[in-house]
Amino acid sequence: MSSASLVTIVDDDQSFGDSMRRLLRSLTNMGDPKRNDGSIMRSDLDGRNMIAIVPPGGTFTPKQLQLEKRSGKLYWSDREGMRVMRANLDGSEIETLVDTSLGDARPGSDQRKWCVGIAVDTGGGKFYWTQKGGPNAGLGRIFRANIQVAQGQSAGNRRDIELLYDNLPEPIDLDLDPVNRMLYWTDRGDPPRGNTVNRAPMEAEAETGNAPEILFTHLMEGIGLTLDLKGGRMFITDFGGSVYSANLDGSNRRTLLVAAGNLTGIAYAQVPSGY
């Protein structure tokens, strides 16, 4: 990627988080983490016609965002809100799918309860999320649950939540390869296990016996991740301001952009030629 190909489509002093998905550009606006003023925005792919679809206060500090086209839903993790949430593509029918607060007031201060990354396996009927834990505390975890909350249960007491991986440095964003049943994530913690991209089976470590595999190292606070499954590639951002690509096994590592400011979310989109 040359500097000539870099285009700023949104320039705002608000604290935007993650990210865009195919066919629709949506952005999470974290707002002030100490206030209930987070929102989710939508715009055209060129950044025009931006509107708020989840208004300020509809969520606390939204982080990674996933668009699930089959059901027409947006899924996101709400960090200080200690929730996993979803809504229709127009922002209506906001739901809380998981509430990790255990009665704590929002915004929550216990980082073990902070939900950050999100991924959705529509075919398998599951969604996955990260709870990062404190910086480099080794308390990060990855969970999954059914897309539908069972009758008679709620976001705070549902009994289908599975712990897949724990004792991670600081897991952040997620993406899935459903065909090969692999889960990918960035980790913002310290080396050697942190500042990495990792992958592991979409089933629990205790079931498979497979520990996470480190694919990509030497990030500077790795955060954003998106997979181009058709092209066999992944794209990564870090808070140090770089954008990278690599094959799904971590080979063919390339640096696409450097010193671009504090980068968080990233998404891959295929757009028509000449768009």
Secondary structure, DSSP 8 states (H G I E B T S, - for coil): --GGG-------SS-B----BTTBEEEEE---TTSS-EEEEEE-TTS-S-EEEEEEEEESSEEEEEEETTTTEEEEEETTTTEEEEEETTS-S-EEEEE--TT--SS---GGG-EEEEEEETTTTEEEEEE--STT-S-EEEEEEESS--TT--TTT-S--EEEEEEES-EEEEEEETTTTEEEEEE-S-TTTSSEEEEEESS-HHHH----EEEE---SSEEEEEEETTTTEEEEEETTS-EEEEETTS-S-EEEE-S-SS----------TT-
